[in-house]
């Protein structure tokens, strides 16, 4: 199972905790996987923060008759 959302990420983490408890993985593997899970969680939080900012910006534009746009740095291709 590949974690693709918060629910599956949490399921994965619980499975890893169970494997660690049963000594199926060692502490170093568990630490490495925990760091990767943290990074995945940070990415999900970033997306939520971005959507929240876009909503606030849209509300500001409507209220003030502005057309301020947020740059889409995610869409830039790598050189």
N, C-alpha and C positions, 0 to 999 in steps of 0.2 A: 504494500500500500504506500503510495506517495502522498504526503501531506499537500493539500491544495487549498485549504482554507483553515480557519481557526479550529473548527470542529475536528477535522482530520489531523491537524497538527497536535492538538491536545490528546487525541487518541494515540498518536505515535509516541508522544512523550510518556503517556501512561504505560504503553507497552514496553518502552525502554526501561522505565522504572521497575517494572515487573521482571524483565530480563536481568537487570542489575541485582535485584533481590535474589533471584534464582542462580546468580553467578554465571549466567549465560554470556554476559559481556563484562569486561573489566571496567574499573573506575575511569581509566583514561579514555576508553571508547565512550563511556557515558558522558564524560566532561566535554569531549569533542562534539558529540551529538547535541548536548545542551547548548553549546555555543552556536551551533548552526540553527537550532530551533529559535534561539534568541534573535539571531539575525533575520530569520524569516518573520518573526513577530514584529521586529522593527520595521520591516518593509511593509507589512500589513498596516501598522500604525501610521506610517508615512502616507499611505494611500488614503486612509480615513481623514488625516489632517488636511491633505490636499483637497479632498471633496468638501470638507468643512470650509476651507478658505475660499473655494470657488463659489459656494453658496453665499457666503458673506459678501464676496465681491459682486455677485449678481444682484443681491439685495441693495448694496450701496449704489450700484449703477442705476437701478430703477428709482431709488429714492432721490438721488441727486442728478438724474439726467446725464450721467456720465457714460463713457464707453471705455473704461479702464479694462485692459486685458491682461491676463496672467500669461507670461511666456511659457510655452510648452517645451521645456528642456528635455522632457522624456522622449520627445519625437525626433530629436536630433540624432542623425546617424553618426557612427564613429568614423573618423577620418583614417 
